[in-house]
Amino acid sequence: MLRFWNLALKPLWMDEVITGVFSFGRTYTEVPLAQAVPVAQFQSIFAWNPATCAHIAQTVAVQSVHPPLFFCWMHRWLGWLQASPLSSVWQLRSLPVFLGVIAIALSYALNTLIFSRTAGWISAGIMAVSPFAVYLSQEARHYTAPMVLVLLALIGLYPVLLDIRQQQWRLWIWLGWIGVNSLGFYVHYFFLLAFVAQALILLWETSRPSVHNWQKHRNGDAPHLLPHALLPLLAIALVLLTYLPWLPTLLSHMNRPETDWVKVNAPGGLSAIAPLLQLVSGWTLATIALPVEGQPVVVAIAMGSLMAVFSAWLVGRVGRGLWQWGQAPATRLGTRMLVLFTVIVMLEFLAIAYLLGKDFTQVPRYNFIYFPGLCALIGAGLSQPISPSQHPLKRGNRLMRGIARGVAICDRRAVLLVLCVSTLSSVLVVTNQVFQKPYQPDQVAQAMLFEPQTPTLVTMAYSDWQDVALGLSFGLELARQSDSQRPPTPYFAFLRQVNGYESVWRNLSQLSQPFPFPLNLWVIGPGLKRVGYRPTLPLMDQVGRSHTCTLDPAHHYRIGIPYQLYRCR
């Protein structure tokens, strides 16, 4: 209910437009460039065009910096929904919602497998009402898909580790684990971080009993030492082999300018601690998210303080519960696996920031890759085992042998408090009070249409396809907010930026546009400072005569990028 509530309320933003272009079977070459077109024309780009997965993969390889599999799945999903009267925005976001719902069930399965049914129910509850999980589910992006695959991988990793400990080899579990980790790479590149963490855990757990097993082997009691050592290495190698076909594309994507925005950009000495502070602050969003965006400083400080206090209490409460699970022999392995997985992925984030200069911690949504592990730890930490000394492993004919059916208790008041706070936070998310869309296309369109009776021409400089996607998000929202029954309809033009804005001003002076004067000219300038806007700009009228447009200093805005109004009289 939370995930489908107001699903189409928020505008599509740049990344969701990227998803839409590829998932509808389109390419950026279909976007009209260097010409003024009515904003309603952009909606045709979001009409489903049948395409093969190979075609989508080729387009994504050239025009994006992502792997192709999610876009192929989304294309098939959109094909099934074409006969429905649902809006394109709802259609795009509905698949991530369904995957987010699946993640709830898998969270229950993971914690029930490792800890107990009580821990499973709490983890499922956290995943169901977490503001972070609800936010990701309402994004038309490939975030909930790798979350589902991470959960499946962890569900498979635990019996794999049990196999190593118990010297039994259930081939179907190992193959399933290999398959899930192979798929993850083709859904999102960040899945590599999750796989590296799993591989390190697998190698660590393999080496832990090695001395003991070698001694047993010398005594003739362990004939299966060779599979014990080689099978994990073989499984890891097989996963890596499945990555090879797309590896050259990954390497080319790493050097693309579209990834430059994640460089460490904290001022001065803050750059040394900013990734760590941002990583820690991102944890709070798992269970609480209060309005701080666009709020007065006093309100933002108050809301931030409440979030910090609540999170500090929760960390202490969860830590005590995890300590007890870690002391219980039956759940020690699973607790260690989840803690190591979550910590290793976080350390990978920090290593990328400090060693490669790409700070992904500044973008909270990227925490999706370790969030399943964090959610499982919160669910377990809010419960505790009754009898840690009792080994609860079952060996019946179940779908997955080795399921831990431990008996656990929980502090119901603490669980209820967390679920209530998270539910309230999720309500704020779906009503657009929290996790507002980057670049806020709705506010941009509203500002540009402040004089609806005056013809409006919007121009945007672009240097790459990402800029085009951002412009499309503004154009689509302009089309949604403008009244089609009351002309004039806004027009939009993309102008190529090459080596600075001189080329933009030149292209603008030669732009053919349909409006008579007077009109409002908006110039969106990615990377342009306020002083970079010229006081006047030339613009042709319908018959080719040049007129002067004058900068209006009262209408300069910046939401991620600047946009400036010129009055053309």
URMO-V675087 format. One record per residue. RES is the residue in one letter. PHI is phi in degrees with one decimal (* if undefined). OMEGA is omega in whole degrees, 0 to 359 (none if undefined). Layout:
((RES | PHI | OMEGA) (RES | PHI | OMEGA))
This chain:
((M | * | 179) (L | -62.5 | 185) (R | -73.3 | 180) (F | -89.0 | 181) (W | -68.6 | 179) (N | 54.7 | 186) (L | -61.6 | 182) (A | -102.5 | 183) (L | -68.5 | 184) (K | -77.9 | 180) (P | -73.0 | 172) (L | -67.0 | 176) (W | -107.4 | 192) (M | -51.1 | 183) (D | -64.4 | 178) (E | -69.8 | 174) (V | -62.9 | 177) (I | -58.1 | 177) (T | -57.9 | 183) (G | -63.8 | 182) (V | -58.7 | 183) (F | -75.3 | 185) (S | -72.3 | 176) (F | -80.9 | 178) (G | 80.9 | 182) (R | -105.7 | 174) (T | -137.1 | 179) (Y | -67.5 | 179) (T | -65.8 | 178) (E | -84.1 | 179) (V | -79.6 | 179) (P | -68.5 | 181) (L | -115.2 | 176) (A | 59.5 | 177) (Q | -151.6 | 179) (A | -86.6 | 182) (V | -131.0 | 176) (P | -63.8 | 184) (V | -62.6 | 179) (A | -63.1 | 181) (Q | -67.2 | 180) (F | -66.0 | 182) (Q | -66.2 | 179) (S | -67.5 | 178) (I | -69.7 | 180) (F | -103.6 | 170) (A | -102.0 | 187) (W | -65.3 | 179) (N | -122.7 | 184) (P | -54.3 | 181) (A | -149.3 | 177) (T | -85.3 | 178) (C | -63.8 | 178) (A | -62.1 | 178) (H | -65.3 | 179) (I | -63.9 | 180) (A | -62.2 | 179) (Q | -65.9 | 179) (T | -65.2 | 181) (V | -63.4 | 181) (A | -61.9 | 185) (V | -94.1 | 190) (Q | -106.2 | 181) (S | -146.6 | 178) (V | -128.3 | 182) (H | -133.1 | 172) (P | -73.4 | 194) (P | -95.3 | 196) (L | -63.2 | 181) (F | -61.8 | 181) (F | -66.3 | 175) (C | -66.3 | 177) (W | -61.6 | 181) (M | -63.4 | 179) (H | -61.9 | 178) (R | -65.3 | 179) (W | -61.0 | 180) (L | -64.3 | 176) (G | -62.5 | 178) (W | -67.9 | 185) (L | -93.3 | 186) (Q | -62.6 | 181) (A | -79.4 | 182) (S | -85.2 | 179) (P | -84.0 | 184) (L | -71.4 | 181) (S | -68.5 | 179) (S | -63.4 | 178) (V | -64.7 | 179) (W | -62.5 | 180) (Q | -61.3 | 181) (L | -64.5 | 185) (R | -89.6 | 186) (S | -71.9 | 179) (L | -63.9 | 174) (P | -57.0 | 177) (V | -63.6 | 180) (F | -61.7 | 177) (L | -66.0 | 176) (G | -65.2 | 176) (V | -68.1 | 177) (I | -61.2 | 179) (A | -61.3 | 178) (I | -62.4 | 180) (A | -63.4 | 181) (L | -69.6 | 175) (S | -63.5 | 175) (Y | -62.4 | 182) (A | -62.5 | 183) (L | -64.3 | 182) (N | -73.1 | 175) (T | -67.0 | 178) (L | -62.0 | 187) (I | -92.9 | 189) (F | -112.9 | 184) (S | -163.4 | 177) (R | -64.7 | 178) (T | -60.4 | 178) (A | -63.0 | 178) (G | -66.0 | 179) (W | -65.1 | 180) (I | -66.3 | 179) (S | -61.8 | 177) (A | -62.7 | 178) (G | -64.0 | 178) (I | -61.5 | 180) (M | -63.4 | 183) (A | -67.9 | 187) (V | -112.0 | 178) (S | -59.2 | 178) (P | -61.5 | 179) (F | -67.5 | 180) (A | -67.5 | 178) (V | -65.4 | 178) (Y | -59.7 | 180) (L | -63.9 | 181) (S | -67.0 | 180) (Q | -93.0 | 175) (E | -97.7 | 177) (A | -78.8 | 183) (R | -139.1 | 181) (H | -92.3 | 175) (Y | -110.4 | 180) (T | -72.2 | 178) (A | -63.9 | 176) (P | -67.1 | 174) (M | -61.2 | 177) (V | -61.8 | 181) (L | -68.4 | 176) (V | -63.1 | 178) (L | -61.4 | 177) (L | -62.4 | 180) (A | -64.0 | 179) (L | -69.4 | 176) (I | -62.2 | 177) (G | -80.6 | 183) (L | -65.5 | 183) (Y | -62.8 | 176) (P | -65.0 | 174) (V | -62.7 | 178) (L | -65.8 | 176) (L | -63.8 | 177) (D | -58.9 | 180) (I | -63.7 | 181) (R | -69.0 | 185) (Q | -94.5 | 179) (Q | 57.1 | 174) (Q | -129.0 | 188) (W | -125.4 | 177) (R | -93.6 | 190) (L | -59.0 | 184) (W | -66.1 | 176) (I | -70.8 | 179) (W | -63.2 | 180) (L | -65.7 | 177) (G | -63.4 | 178) (W | -63.5 | 178) (I | -63.0 | 182) (G | -64.1 | 181) (V | -62.8 | 181) (N | -69.1 | 175) (S | -71.4 | 179) (L | -63.0 | 186) (G | -57.0 | 181) (F | -62.4 | 182) (Y | -86.0 | 175) (V | -98.4 | 179) (H | -155.1 | 181) (Y | -61.8 | 181) (F | -64.8 | 176) (F | -62.5 | 175) (L | -56.7 | 179) (L | -63.1 | 179) (A | -65.9 | 180) (F | -68.4 | 178) (V | -59.5 | 178) (A | -61.4 | 179) (Q | -64.1 | 181) (A | -63.5 | 178) (L | -64.6 | 177) (I | -63.2 | 181) (L | -62.0 | 179) (L | -67.0 | 179) (W | -64.7 | 180) (E | -67.8 | 176) (T | -68.7 | 183) (S | -80.0 | 184) (R | -59.3 | 181) (P | -91.0 | 189) (S | -64.2 | 182) (V | -65.7 | 180) (H | -62.7 | 182) (N | -69.2 | 178) (W | -66.2 | 177) (Q | -64.4 | 177) (K | -64.9 | 180) (H | -65.6 | 179) (R | -65.9 | 178) (N | -85.4 | 179) (G | 83.3 | 183) (D | -100.1 | 184) (A | -131.7 | 182) (P | -71.9 | 186) (H | -103.3 | 181) (L | -64.4 | 184) (L | -62.2 | 176) (P | -58.8 | 180) (H | -59.5 | 183) (A | -87.2 | 189) (L | -91.8 | 186) (L | -60.6 | 177) (P | -60.8 | 178) (L | -63.5 | 179) (L | -65.3 | 179) (A | -63.0 | 179) (I | -62.9 | 180) (A | -64.3 | 179) (L | -64.1 | 177) (V | -62.0 | 180) (L | -63.7 | 178) (L | -63.6 | 180) (T | -69.9 | 178) (Y | -81.1 | 189) (L | -57.9 | 182) (P | -58.0 | 183) (W | -101.8 | 185) (L | -60.8 | 178) (P | -59.4 | 178) (T | -66.6 | 177) (L | -58.7 | 181) (L | -63.1 | 178) (S | -69.6 | 179) (H | -67.4 | 183) (M | -64.6 | 182) (N | -99.6 | 181) (R | -76.0 | 180) (P | -66.1 | 180) (E | -62.8 | 181) (T | -95.6 | 184) (D | -69.4 | 185) (W | -68.7 | 181) (V | -92.4 | 177) (K | -66.3 | 179) (V | -61.7 | 184) (N | -127.8 | 178) (A | -70.4 | 183) (P | -73.7 | 170) (G | 53.2 | 183) (G | -68.9 | 179) (L | -64.4 | 182) (S | -61.7 | 181) (A | -75.6 | 183) (I | -116.0 | 183) (A | -56.9 | 180) (P | -57.6 | 181) (L | -67.4 | 179) (L | -64.0 | 180) (Q | -66.8 | 178) (L | -64.9 | 181) (V | -65.6 | 181) (S | -65.1 | 179) (G | -67.9 | 179) (W | -62.8 | 185) (T | -61.0 | 186) (L | -70.0 | 178) (A | -65.4 | 185) (T | -127.4 | 182) (I | -146.3 | 177) (A | -148.5 | 181) (L | -110.2 | 185) (P | -66.0 | 173) (V | -129.5 | 183) (E | -74.4 | 177) (G | 68.6 | 181) (Q | -94.3 | 172) (P | -56.2 | 185) (V | -56.7 | 182) (V | -62.8 | 179) (V | -65.4 | 181) (A | -61.8 | 179) (I | -65.5 | 180) (A | -64.4 | 179) (M | -64.0 | 179) (G | -62.8 | 179) (S | -65.5 | 177) (L | -60.7 | 178) (M | -62.9 | 181) (A | -65.8 | 181) (V | -63.9 | 180) (F | -62.3 | 181) (S | -66.7 | 178) (A | -63.2 | 176) (W | -61.5 | 183) (L | -66.4 | 179) (V | -61.1 | 178) (G | -63.3 | 180) (R | -66.8 | 180) (V | -67.5 | 180) (G | -59.2 | 179) (R | -64.8 | 179) (G | -65.9 | 180) (L | -65.6 | 178) (W | -60.7 | 180) (Q | -68.6 | 177) (W | -64.1 | 180) (G | -68.9 | 178) (Q | -83.4 | 181) (A | -75.2 | 183) (P | -57.2 | 185) (A | -72.9 | 185) (T | -117.3 | 181) (R | -62.6 | 182) (L | -64.1 | 181) (G | -65.7 | 178) (T | -62.2 | 179) (R | -62.3 | 180) (M | -61.7 | 183) (L | -68.1 | 179) (V | -64.5 | 180) (L | -62.4 | 180) (F | -59.3 | 183) (T | -65.1 | 182) (V | -67.5 | 182) (I | -63.7 | 179) (V | -63.2 | 178) (M | -62.6 | 178) (L | -64.8 | 176) (E | -65.0 | 176) (F | -58.5 | 181) (L | -66.9 | 179) (A | -63.4 | 178) (I | -63.3 | 181) (A | -67.9 | 187) (Y | -82.8 | 184) (L | -95.6 | 182) (L | -104.4 | 178) (G | 74.7 | 177) (K | -112.6 | 189) (D | -96.8 | 178) (F | -78.6 | 180) (T | -69.9 | 180) (Q | -74.4 | 180) (V | -117.3 | 186) (P | -57.0 | 184) (R | -63.0 | 180) (Y | -73.0 | 175) (N | -69.1 | 181) (F | -58.5 | 187) (I | -74.3 | 176) (Y | -108.4 | 182) (F | -58.5 | 178) (P | -56.9 | 177) (G | -67.3 | 179) (L | -64.2 | 179) (C | -64.2 | 178) (A | -63.9 | 180) (L | -66.5 | 178) (I | -64.1 | 179) (G | -61.6 | 179) (A | -72.6 | 184) (G | -67.3 | 178) (L | -83.9 | 173) (S | -129.8 | 179) (Q | -153.3 | 181) (P | -73.3 | 178) (I | -82.5 | 183) (S | -128.0 | 184) (P | -61.3 | 184) (S | -79.4 | 183) (Q | -85.4 | 180) (H | -86.4 | 189) (P | -96.3 | 184) (L | -66.2 | 180) (K | -107.9 | 180) (R | -129.8 | 179) (G | -81.9 | 179) (N | -84.1 | 179) (R | -94.5 | 179) (L | -58.9 | 178) (M | -129.8 | 179) (R | -70.3 | 180) (G | 90.2 | 179) (I | -71.0 | 180) (A | -87.2 | 178) (R | -104.2 | 180) (G | -69.1 | 177) (V | -94.7 | 183) (A | -136.0 | 174) (I | -123.6 | 178) (C | -146.1 | 173) (D | -82.5 | 187) (R | -63.1 | 179) (R | -66.6 | 178) (A | -65.6 | 179) (V | -63.5 | 180) (L | -63.2 | 179) (L | -62.4 | 181) (V | -62.6 | 182) (L | -66.3 | 179) (C | -67.7 | 179) (V | -63.4 | 180) (S | -67.1 | 179) (T | -64.0 | 177) (L | -59.2 | 179) (S | -62.5 | 180) (S | -66.3 | 175) (V | -61.5 | 177) (L | -64.9 | 179) (V | -66.5 | 186) (V | -74.3 | 176) (T | -100.0 | 172) (N | 68.3 | 174) (Q | -93.2 | 182) (V | -131.9 | 182) (F | 55.5 | 177) (Q | -67.1 | 184) (K | -64.7 | 176) (P | -56.4 | 182) (Y | 66.1 | 172) (Q | 42.0 | 181) (P | -56.0 | 180) (D | -66.0 | 179) (Q | -70.3 | 178) (V | -63.1 | 180) (A | -62.8 | 180) (Q | -62.9 | 179) (A | -66.3 | 183) (M | -73.9 | 182) (L | -100.7 | 184) (F | -70.1 | 174) (E | -123.7 | 189) (P | -64.3 | 182) (Q | -84.0 | 180) (T | -94.5 | 178) (P | -54.6 | 184) (T | -121.7 | 175) (L | -116.2 | 181) (V | -110.3 | 176) (T | -120.2 | 179) (M | -137.0 | 174) (A | -77.5 | 178) (Y | -138.5 | 176) (S | -121.3 | 178) (D | -152.1 | 183) (W | -67.4 | 179) (Q | -65.5 | 175) (D | -63.3 | 179) (V | -63.9 | 178) (A | -62.5 | 178) (L | -63.3 | 177) (G | -63.2 | 178) (L | -62.8 | 179) (S | -62.7 | 177) (F | -68.3 | 181) (G | -63.2 | 179) (L | -63.9 | 180) (E | -73.0 | 174) (L | -61.6 | 178) (A | -65.6 | 181) (R | -71.2 | 184) (Q | -85.4 | 181) (S | -74.6 | 182) (D | -86.2 | 182) (S | -67.0 | 181) (Q | -84.6 | 182) (R | -127.4 | 179) (P | -64.5 | 14) (P | -88.6 | 176) (T | -78.1 | 178) (P | -61.6 | 174) (Y | -113.5 | 185) (F | -136.6 | 179) (A | -139.9 | 173) (F | -93.7 | 181) (L | -120.0 | 185) (R | -69.0 | 176) (Q | -107.8 | 179) (V | -130.6 | 178) (N | 54.3 | 177) (G | 101.5 | 188) (Y | -93.2 | 176) (E | -61.3 | 178) (S | -66.0 | 179) (V | -67.4 | 181) (W | -62.9 | 179) (R | -65.8 | 179) (N | -65.2 | 179) (L | -65.7 | 181) (S | -65.6 | 181) (Q | -103.2 | 184) (L | -72.5 | 175) (S | -90.9 | 182) (Q | -134.6 | 194) (P | -90.5 | 191) (F | -88.9 | 167) (P | -79.0 | 177) (F | -91.6 | 5) (P | -80.2 | 177) (L | -153.5 | 176) (N | -101.0 | 178) (L | -109.6 | 176) (W | -106.6 | 179) (V | -117.9 | 176) (I | -93.2 | 186) (G | -124.1 | 176) (P | -57.0 | 179) (G | 80.3 | 183) (L | -93.9 | 176) (K | -82.9 | 184) (R | -60.2 | 180) (V | -70.1 | 180) (G | -78.2 | 177) (Y | -75.6 | 179) (R | -68.5 | 178) (P | -61.5 | 178) (T | -135.5 | 177) (L | -137.1 | 177) (P | -85.1 | 178) (L | -148.4 | 181) (M | -83.1 | 174) (D | -92.8 | 185) (Q | -63.9 | 184) (V | -103.3 | 174) (G | 92.3 | 178) (R | -85.9 | 182) (S | -85.0 | 177) (H | -126.2 | 181) (T | -105.3 | 176) (C | -108.2 | 186) (T | -108.6 | 180) (L | -63.1 | 176) (D | -103.4 | 185) (P | -65.3 | 181) (A | -79.1 | 183) (H | -128.0 | 171) (H | -117.4 | 184) (Y | -132.4 | 174) (R | -146.1 | 171) (I | -126.6 | 187) (G | 84.3 | 175) (I | -131.6 | 183) (P | -87.2 | 169) (Y | -142.9 | 191) (Q | -128.3 | 178) (L | -93.3 | 170) (Y | -118.9 | 177) (R | -95.2 | 180) (C | -104.3 | 184) (R | -106.2 | none))
